[in-house]
Amino acid sequence: MESPAQTRRSFLLGLTALAATSARAQPPANNRKILTFSKPFQNVGFEKTADLLKEAGFDGLECPVRPKGQILPERVEEDLPKLVEALRSRGLTLGIVTTDITSPTPLAEKVLRTAKALGTTLYRTGYLHYDLSAPIAPQLARFKGQLAELAALNRKIGIQGGLQNHSGSQFFGAPVWDLREALEGVSPAELGILFDIGHATVEGGMSWPLEARLAYPHFAGVYVKDFHWGPKGDGRKPVWGPLGTGKIQPEFFKWLAATGFQGPISLHCEYLPGASREDVQQMRKDLATLRAWL
């Protein structure tokens, strides 16, 4: 028979075990948002954009604020609040603003200050391009200096920039290592990487695990799209399509989940022609595939 002290000890041990079991049963809080890029349906208006996102099941939007985008940079102060209000009224967020900003300018500062004032703290920069007729190393050094100036602007405003690794022979960041090198010494809180697993797979093929791990310390967000090769032209160009039907490996998302990354993930469905009923249903399918992989 247990003494009173032993009984009390057994009771406390039981409570401790129960608490540990309950803690294991409850998943950790997940603040990660899954967004979609509105480029394919950017001309349908703010209210319909918000309705479409809600119907498809996304948490929020990545919106192009750039020439020929959903919102023109010159009109950001007038139009971006309207879009944000349409989203908020449906419980959605504006997670990323996509821009053509590559250096500090008065217009760039206006766009970023407006986004920050409306609660959006992450934007995508514009692209930088190599001149293949000139030596690459001096160009990389120039890009590094340019990005340091942009990071300083971000620090002043209190917003985070993100560079996308876009595939292509002239795109700075396509091989990822150059992007990581140019960001050496720059705080990821000021300027990071929007890691695109689709473009990384186009460029790296089977080496995407290396590129992903190289870029991970600077991750500001993750972009998702799938592709196969051909049949356009000579079959050596990527053709974007539904998630899970192409070359993107689910193992990337298992690794991403294991890292504990909680930043935004933006699903790009640019292969869809617009915002028809069929397009929305396909977006729902892509989103379901992404959630399952995560």
Buried (B, 14 or more C-beta within 10 A) or exposed (E): EEEEEEEEEEEEEEEEEEEEEEEEEEEEEEEBBBBBBBBBBBEBBBBEBBBBBBBBBBBBBBBBBBEEBBBBBEEBEEBBEEBBEBBBEEEBBBBBBBBBBBEBEEEBBBBBBBBBEBEBBBBBBBBBBBEEEEEEEEBBEEBBEBBBEBBBBBBEBEBBBBBBBBBBEEBBBBBBBBBBEBBEEBEBBBBBBBBBBBBBBBBBEEBBBEBBEBBBEBBBBBBBBBBBBEEEEEEEEBBBBBBBEBBBBBEBBEBBEEEEBEBBBBBBBEBBEEBEEEBBEBBBBBBEBBEEBB
